[in-house]
Amino acid sequence: MHSASTSTPELTEKCAVFGVYSRSNEAARTAYYGLWALQHRGQESSGIATSDGHKIHVHSDHGLVANVYRNEDLDKLPGNIAIGHNRYSTSGGADAVHNQPFVTRSNDFAFAHNGNLPDYKKLETFLKSKGILTNKLNDSSMMARAIAWFMEEGSNIEQAVIKAYPLFEGVFSSVAMSKNKLVAFRDTCGIRPLSIGKLSNGYVVASETCALDTVGAVFVRDVEPGELVVIDETGITSHQIVEGRQKLDIFEFVYFARPDSVLLGQSVHKVRENFGRALAKEFAVEADVVIPVPDSSIPAALGYAQASGIPFDMGLIKNRYINRTFIQPSAELRRRDVQMKLNPVIDCLKDKRVVLVDDSIVRGTTMRQVVKMIRQAGARELHILISCPPVKFPDFYGINTPDQAELVSAQMNVEEVREYLDADSLKFLSKEGMVAATGLGADNFSMSCFDGVYPVDIGAQAKTVIYPKVEDQHYSAERGRPRLQLDTPAYNQPAPAKSFAS
């Protein structure tokens, strides 16, 4: 189910999934290394389920991969098939009962999900008709229950997925397994990535190709939108459940994916450099130094520096031993958290005209603190360049922006945001420049956060989205919507009823 408001000012994606089928009894360890490579996609909890051909074993806990698994935990996960999951719930459903993978009580089926079902009514109605209580289930666990029901009725795992698939109205890149098969499948638009790799003794499936590299797998291809892939002792079998139309979330290129991953055949690092070059083409700035907000903005800042001829430097240093803090009880602690993560290099900034490159501005609270930090370091001028368009619309596909009231660019025009941030100038990459930088056509992407076009039906959530009149400069003026209280972020408001994260 779509997520409630969140207390982190950062843009976050929900989950990572990983699956392995091999001839080795060490599938759990392969999954462990795969999940380590995918840690950036989910930092709240992690879990691995394995099959030894007779029984499914599972271990999960809250925390990072490095803390969730000890050698003795992996020793208790025997088998040649495994699926794994890193979770980031954007708020609701954060208790351990929602940790993944989900495993049936009969220990013959396990399931893990990356994505979000904004409309779960059909799925919920089906489960209730079968006598299955849903009041404590989130979208992922309802998906698991539906597939498991068809298996209990006599279907094998691939038949069960095919029968349950029409019930899944939303976004999903999922892995699942029975005692002797690994399966992977995506929604009809392929909003979230999912790739297949070949091991010397089997296959792996992962949310990103960087995980394939980590475990020594060779990239084979992506799981296609609307496709079900089955991996067993005979190899790979494909079922095109529905006709697919590729609409990858372009935010994967902007922010989510690791720079060493490949999406739709394109290097994420190279695309981000192209974002920076496109910014230089669209916005010439007279400045002394280009600095990124580390880490995801480094390639774009490099691209801007190379194209503009302005020197690049690391004017902000990131403390790599500070992990994301999920719940900060006050604005003061949120500000202190940013100061712990980033520290200015005075010599790079003092008396300089600075171009600050970042990948996105969502709520604006973090950027405001960064600007203040750079000002205090003695910067003479500060020009902010953002390597994507303004984020004006909520996401219902697995990002923690379900409330439009939280988005600073939905409440202010660019000049107002500039004033709020206290920057000398603020520019956003155009939508056309962003798409061109990928080397792919716009029809390959979902850009719902920028344009409010949702390729996968969002059901009743559509009523919550506010579209401005063409002449409107800010969204709230004509509709009487309360302006965003920027110093008391809207994400402290109560969550809507029945709102859980997958």
C-alpha positions in Angstrom: 0.0 0.0 0.0 1.2 3.5 -0.6 3.1 5.0 2.1 2.4 7.6 4.6 4.3 10.8 5.2 7.9 10.4 6.4 10.3 12.1 8.8 13.4 11.9 6.6 14.0 15.0 4.3 15.8 12.8 1.8 14.3 11.2 -1.2 14.2 7.5 -0.7 13.2 4.4 -2.6 11.5 1.5 -1.0 13.3 -1.8 -1.6 15.8 -4.0 -3.3 15.2 -7.6 -4.3 17.7 -10.3 -5.2 17.3 -14.0 -6.2 19.7 -16.8 -6.9 19.4 -20.3 -8.4 22.6 -22.3 -8.4 24.0 -25.8 -8.1 25.8 -24.8 -5.0 24.5 -25.1 -1.4 25.7 -21.5 -0.7 22.8 -19.6 -2.2 22.4 -17.6 1.0 25.9 -16.2 0.9 25.5 -15.2 -2.8 22.3 -13.4 -1.8 24.1 -11.8 1.2 26.7 -10.2 -1.1 24.0 -9.2 -3.6 22.0 -7.4 -0.9 25.2 -5.7 0.3 25.6 -4.2 -3.2 21.9 -3.1 -3.1 22.1 -1.5 0.4 21.4 2.0 -1.1 17.9 0.9 -2.1 16.8 0.0 1.4 18.3 0.5 4.8 15.6 -0.3 7.3 15.7 -4.1 7.3 17.0 -7.1 5.4 16.0 -10.7 4.9 17.0 -13.9 3.1 14.9 -17.0 2.4 16.5 -20.2 1.1 15.3 -23.6 -0.1 17.1 -26.9 0.4 14.5 -28.7 -1.8 12.5 -29.8 1.2 11.9 -26.7 3.3 12.2 -23.0 3.1 14.4 -21.3 5.7 14.3 -17.6 6.5 16.2 -15.0 8.5 15.4 -11.3 8.7 15.9 -8.4 11.1 16.0 -4.6 11.3 19.2 -2.9 10.3 21.8 -2.8 7.6 23.0 -6.0 5.8 26.3 -5.9 7.7 24.4 -6.0 11.0 21.5 -8.4 10.2 23.6 -11.4 9.2 26.3 -13.3 11.1 28.1 -16.4 9.9 25.9 -18.5 12.1 22.8 -17.0 10.6 23.9 -17.8 7.0 24.8 -21.3 8.2 21.2 -21.8 9.1 20.1 -20.9 5.6 21.0 -24.0 3.5 20.0 -24.5 -0.1 20.7 -23.8 -3.7 17.8 -21.3 -4.1 17.5 -18.0 -2.3 15.7 -14.7 -2.5 16.7 -11.6 -0.5 15.2 -8.2 0.3 16.4 -4.9 1.6 13.6 -2.7 2.9 13.0 0.9 3.3 9.4 1.6 4.5 8.6 5.3 4.1 6.6 5.1 7.3 3.7 2.9 8.2 4.1 -0.9 8.6 7.7 -0.5 9.9 7.3 -3.3 12.5 9.0 -6.7 12.0 5.8 -8.4 10.7 6.3 -6.6 7.4 10.0 -7.6 7.0 10.6 -9.5 3.8 10.8 -12.1 2.3 7.4 -13.3 3.3 7.3 -17.1 3.8 4.1 -19.2 4.1 3.5 -21.2 7.3 3.8 -24.4 5.3 7.4 -23.3 4.3 6.9 -24.0 0.6 6.7 -20.4 -0.8 8.6 -17.1 -0.3 8.1 -13.7 -1.8 9.8 -10.3 -2.0 8.6 -7.1 -3.6 10.0 -3.8 -4.7 7.4 -1.2 -5.6 3.9 -0.1 -4.5 0.3 -0.9 -5.2 -1.5 2.4 -5.0 -4.8 0.7 -5.7 -5.2 -2.6 -3.8 -9.0 -2.9 -3.7 -9.3 -5.7 -6.2 -6.6 -7.7 -4.4 -8.1 -7.0 -1.0 -11.6 -8.0 -2.2 -10.2 -11.3 -3.6 -8.5 -12.2 -0.4 -11.5 -11.4 1.7 -13.7 -13.6 -0.6 -11.3 -16.5 0.3 -11.6 -15.9 4.0 -8.2 -14.2 4.4 -8.1 -11.3 6.8 -6.4 -8.2 5.4 -6.5 -5.6 8.1 -2.9 -6.2 9.1 -1.5 -6.9 5.7 0.4 -4.4 3.5 0.5 -4.5 -0.3 3.4 -6.9 -0.5 2.0 -9.4 2.0 -1.3 -9.3 0.2 0.4 -10.1 -3.0 2.2 -13.0 -1.3 -1.1 -14.3 0.2 -2.8 -14.3 -3.2 0.0 -16.3 -5.0 0.1 -18.7 -2.0 -3.7 -19.2 -2.2 -3.4 -20.4 -5.8 -0.5 -22.7 -4.9 -2.6 -24.2 -2.1 -5.3 -24.9 -4.7 -2.9 -27.0 -6.7 -1.1 -24.5 -9.1 2.7 -24.6 -9.4 4.5 -21.3 -8.6 4.5 -19.9 -12.2 0.8 -20.8 -12.7 -0.1 -19.1 -9.4 1.7 -15.9 -10.4 0.0 -15.8 -13.7 -3.4 -16.3 -12.1 -2.8 -13.7 -9.4 -1.2 -11.2 -11.7 -4.5 -9.4 -12.7 -5.1 -8.7 -9.1 -1.9 -6.6 -8.8 -2.8 -3.1 -9.8 0.4 -1.1 -9.3 4.1 -1.3 -9.5 6.2 -4.4 -8.7 9.5 -5.9 -9.5 9.3 -9.1 -7.5 11.1 -12.3 -6.9 9.6 -15.5 -5.4 10.5 -19.1 -4.9 9.0 -22.5 -4.3 11.1 -25.4 -3.0 12.6 -26.0 -6.4 12.0 -22.9 -8.6 13.0 -19.2 -8.6 10.7 -16.8 -10.4 10.9 -13.0 -11.1 8.2 -10.8 -12.6 7.6 -7.1 -13.3 4.5 -4.9 -13.7 3.3 -4.0 -17.2 5.3 -0.7 -17.3 8.5 -1.9 -15.7 8.6 1.1 -13.4 11.3 -0.4 -11.2 14.4 -2.2 -12.7 15.0 -5.9 -12.5 17.9 -7.7 -14.3 19.1 -11.3 -14.9 22.7 -12.4 -14.6 24.5 -15.7 -15.4 26.7 -17.4 -12.8 29.1 -20.2 -13.6 26.7 -22.5 -11.8 23.3 -20.8 -12.2 21.5 -17.5 -12.4 20.8 -14.5 -10.3 18.1 -11.8 -10.5 18.7 -8.3 -9.0 17.2 -4.9 -8.8 20.4 -3.4 -10.3 23.2 -4.7 -12.4 25.8 -3.5 -9.8 24.7 -6.5 -7.7 25.4 -8.8 -10.6 29.0 -7.5 -10.7 29.4 -8.0 -7.0 28.6 -11.7 -7.1 30.5 -12.4 -10.3 27.5 -12.8 -12.6 27.4 -11.7 -16.2 24.5 -9.6 -17.3 22.1 -11.5 -19.6 19.1 -9.1 -20.0 16.4 -7.3 -18.1 13.2 -8.9 -17.0 10.7 -7.4 -19.5 7.7 -5.4 -18.4 4.8 -7.8 -18.0 7.1 -10.8 -18.1 7.4 -13.8 -15.7 10.8 -15.5 -15.7 11.1 -19.0 -14.2 14.5 -20.5 -13.3 14.9 -24.1 -12.4 17.2 -27.1 -13.1 16.3 -26.9 -16.8 17.4 -23.2 -17.1 15.3 -20.1 -17.9 11.7 -20.1 -19.1 9.8 -17.0 -20.0 6.1 -16.2 -19.9 4.8 -12.9 -21.2 1.8 -12.5 -19.0 0.6 -9.2 -20.4 1.9 -6.9 -23.2 4.5 -4.6 -21.7 5.3 -1.0 -22.4 8.6 0.2 -20.9 8.1 3.2 -18.5 11.2 3.1 -16.2 11.0 5.7 -13.5 13.6 8.2 -14.7 14.5 9.0 -11.1 16.5 5.8 -11.2 18.9 7.7 -13.4 18.6 10.9 -11.5 19.2 9.5 -8.0 18.3 6.0 -6.9 20.5 3.7 -8.9 24.2 3.2 -8.1 26.4 5.0 -10.6 28.0 1.7 -11.6 24.7 0.2 -12.6 23.4 0.0 -16.2 19.7 0.8 -16.9 18.1 0.2 -20.3 21.6 -0.3 -21.7 22.8 3.0 -20.5 25.6 3.7 -17.9 24.0 5.5 -14.9 27.3 7.3 -14.3 27.5 8.5 -17.9 23.9 9.7 -18.0 24.5 11.7 -14.8 27.6 13.3 -16.4 25.3 14.1 -19.4 22.9 15.8 -17.0 25.7 18.1 -15.9 26.7 18.8 -19.5 23.1 19.6 -20.3 22.9 22.0 -17.4 26.0 23.8 -18.7 24.3 24.1 -22.1 21.1 25.5 -20.6 22.7 27.7 -17.9 26.0 29.5 -18.2 27.2 30.8 -14.8 30.3 32.9 -14.1 31.9 31.2 -11.2 35.2 30.1 -9.6 34.4 26.5 -8.6 31.9 23.7 -9.2 31.1 21.5 -6.2 28.6 18.6 -5.8 26.4 17.7 -2.9 28.0 14.2 -2.4 27.6 11.5 -3.4 25.0 11.1 -6.1 25.6 14.6 -7.6 29.3 14.1 -8.2 28.9 12.8 -11.9 26.6 15.7 -12.8 29.0 18.2 -11.2 31.9 16.7 -13.1 29.9 17.0 -16.4 29.1 20.6 -15.7 32.7 21.4 -14.8 34.0 19.7 -18.0 31.5 21.5 -20.2 31.8 24.9 -18.6 35.5 25.0 -18.0 35.0 25.9 -14.4 37.2 23.9 -12.0 35.6 21.1 -10.1 36.4 20.5 -6.4 35.0 18.6 -3.4 33.9 21.6 -1.3 31.7 19.4 0.9 32.9 16.2 2.5 30.5 13.4 3.5 31.0 11.5 6.7 30.6 7.9 5.3 30.1 6.4 8.7 26.8 8.2 9.2 23.8 6.2 7.9 20.4 7.6 7.2 18.4 8.5 10.3 14.9 7.4 9.9 13.1 9.2 12.7 14.3 12.5 13.9 11.9 13.9 16.5 12.6 17.6 16.0 13.6 20.1 13.4 16.7 20.9 15.4 17.8 17.2 15.4 17.2 17.1 11.6 19.4 20.1 11.1 22.1 18.5 13.3 21.9 15.3 11.3 22.8 17.2 8.1 25.7 18.8 9.9 27.0 15.4 10.9 26.8 14.1 7.3 28.4 17.0 5.5 31.2 19.3 6.4 32.5 22.2 4.3 36.1 22.6 3.1 36.8 26.2 3.8 39.7 26.7 1.4 37.4 25.5 -1.5 34.6 27.9 -0.6 36.0 31.1 1.1 35.6 34.2 -1.2 34.6 32.0 -4.1 31.7 32.2 -6.5 30.4 28.7 -6.1 28.2 26.6 -8.4 26.5 24.0 -6.2 25.2 21.0 -8.2 22.6 18.6 -6.7 20.4 15.9 -8.2 17.1 17.1 -6.9 15.2 19.3 -4.4 12.3 17.6 -2.8 11.3 19.3 0.4 14.1 21.9 0.4 14.9 21.6 4.1 18.3 19.8 3.5 19.3 22.1 0.7 18.6 25.2 2.9 20.9 23.9 5.6 23.6 23.1 3.0 23.4 26.6 1.6 23.7 28.1 5.1 26.8 25.9 5.7 28.4 27.1 2.5 27.6 30.8 3.3 29.1 30.4 6.7 32.2 29.0 5.1 32.7 32.3 3.3 31.4 31.8 -0.2 31.0 35.1 -2.1 28.2 33.9 -4.4 26.2 30.7 -4.5 24.5 29.4 -7.6 22.4 26.2 -7.3 22.0 23.9 -10.4 19.7 20.9 -10.1 20.1 18.0 -12.6 16.4 17.4 -13.0 13.2 19.5 -13.3 11.3 20.6 -10.2 9.6 17.8 -8.3 6.0 19.0 -8.3 3.8 15.9 -8.1 3.6 13.1 -5.5 4.8 9.6 -6.2 2.7 6.5 -5.7 5.1 3.9 -7.1 7.5 3.4 -4.3 9.2 6.7 -3.4 8.5 8.5 -0.2 6.7 11.5 -1.7 3.1 10.6 -1.4 1.9 14.0 -0.2 2.1 16.9 -2.6 2.0 19.4 0.3 5.6 18.2 1.2 7.1 19.2 -2.1 8.6 22.7 -2.1 8.2 23.1 -5.8 4.5 22.3 -5.6 4.1 25.2 -3.2 6.5 27.8 -4.7 7.7 28.9 -8.0 11.4 28.8 -8.8 12.1 32.4 -7.6 10.3 31.7 -4.3 12.4 28.5 -3.8 15.5 30.5 -4.5 14.6 33.1 -1.9 13.7 30.4 0.6 17.1 28.7 0.0 19.0 32.0 0.1 20.8 31.3 -3.1 22.0 33.9 -5.6 20.5 31.9 -8.4 18.6 28.6 -8.8 18.1 26.7 -12.1 16.6 23.3 -12.8 17.5 21.1 -15.8 14.6 21.1 -18.3 12.6 17.9 -18.9 13.8 17.9 -22.5 17.4 18.2 -21.4 17.0 15.4 -18.8 15.5 13.0 -21.3 18.1 13.8 -24.0 20.9 13.1 -21.6 19.7 9.5 -21.2 20.2 8.8 -24.9 16.8 7.3 -24.9 13.3 8.5 -26.0 10.9 10.0 -23.6 8.4 7.1 -24.2 10.8 4.8 -22.2 10.1 6.7 -19.0 7.7 7.5 -16.3 8.3 11.1 -15.2 5.3 11.4 -13.0 7.1 13.4 -10.3 7.7 16.1 -12.8 4.7 16.1 -15.1 1.9 14.4 -13.1 1.4 11.7 -15.8 1.0 8.3 -14.1 1.4 5.4 -16.6 0.2 2.9 -14.0 -3.3 3.7 -12.7 -3.2 5.2 -9.2 -6.8 4.6 -8.5 -8.4 6.8 -5.8 -5.1 8.5 -5.2 -5.7 10.5 -8.4 -8.2 12.6 -6.5 -5.4 13.9 -4.2 -3.2 15.2 -7.0 -3.5 18.9 -7.7 -2.7 20.2 -11.2 -2.1 23.9 -11.7 -3.8 26.0 -14.3 -1.3 26.9 -17.0 -1.1 30.5 -15.8 -0.6 29.5 -12.1 2.8 30.2 -10.7 2.2 28.2 -7.6 -0.2 25.4 -7.0 -1.9 26.3 -3.8 -3.1 29.8 -4.7 -6.2 28.9 -6.7 -7.3 26.0 -4.6 -7.0 27.2 -1.1 -4.5 24.5 -0.2 -2.6 25.4 3.0 0.9 26.6 2.1 3.7 24.3 3.2 5.1 25.2 6.6 8.7 24.8 5.6 10.2 25.1 9.1 7.7 22.5 10.4 7.7 20.0 7.6 4.4 18.6 6.5 5.8 15.1 6.9 5.1 15.3 10.6 1.4 15.2 9.9 -0.6 12.0 10.8 -0.5 9.2 8.3 -3.6 8.4 6.3 -5.6 5.3 7.4 -4.5 1.9 6.2 -1.1 3.1 5.0 1.8 0.7 5.0 5.1 0.5 3.1 6.3 -2.5 1.3 
